[in-house]
Amino acid sequence: MPMASPVSIADVHDGLGEIANMIAGNLKPLLPPGVTLSMPSVIAGADHSRHFPDVQYCLSLPFADSSRSFRIGLVQFREKSRGRHHRE
């Protein structure tokens, strides 16, 4: 039986982005008219920081297995923030 090839970090990031897209696809029909979703972002590493000025609401869902963990987050900005770019 052939061994599976190792999964690259790029593949892991792509997979996490796809999970975020699937969640967003199910969430989008439940949002009020005029509310839009951005493209997903993947942030990697234990030593990172996020700063979101003008945040109205934030939700973070943790996921884990025996060796790794990750979170999927949703951030809602106040109306005046619309159109500005934010970095995570």
N, C-alpha and C positions, 0 to 999 in steps of 0.2 A: 504494500500500500504506500503510495507516494506521500511524502510529508507536505503539508501546506506551506506555501512560501510566507515569509514574515510580512506583516502588514506595515506599510510605511506610515510615518506620521502624517504625511499629506493625505493619505487615504483615510486615516482616522479623522482628521479635520473635515474632510469632504463628507464623511459619514455623519458626523455631528451636525454639519450644516444641513444635510438632507433630513435628519430627524427634526431639526428646527423648522424646516420648510413644511414637513408633514403636519406638525402641530399647528403652524400658522394657517395652513390650508383648511384645517378643521375649525380653527378659531375665527377666521375671516367672516364667514356668513353670520356669525353671532354679534359682530361689532355694529355699532350704530352707523348710519349713513355719514360719509365724509371722513371716517377714520381710516387711515391707511397703515400698512405694515411696511417696514423697511426690509432690505435684504438681511439675512442673518450674518452675524459676526462670530468668529471662533477666536477665543482668547486662550492661549496656552501658557502653562507655567505656573509654578506656585508663587513666584515673586512678581505679581502684577498688581496694578491698582486701577480702579475705575472711578471716574468722577463724572457725575451727571448733574449739571446745573439745571434748575427749572424742572425737576422731576416731580410729577404729581402722584405717580403710583409705580411701584416696583414689585414684581413677583419673581421668585427664584425657586425652581424645583430641583432638588438634589437627586442624583442617580448614582449608584455604586455597584461594584461587584467585589470579589474578594481581593482584588489588587489595585483597582483604579476607581476614581470617582469623577463626575462632571456635573455641571448644573446647566439648566436651560432657564434663561431669564427673559422677562418681558418688562419693558420700561415704557411708561406713558409720560410724555412731556406736556407741560402746560401749553396752552394755545400760542403764547408769544414765542415759543421756541420753534415752531413749525418752520421748516426750511433751513434751519441752521444745522451745520454738521457737528456731530458730537463724537468724541473718541472714547473708546473703552480702554 
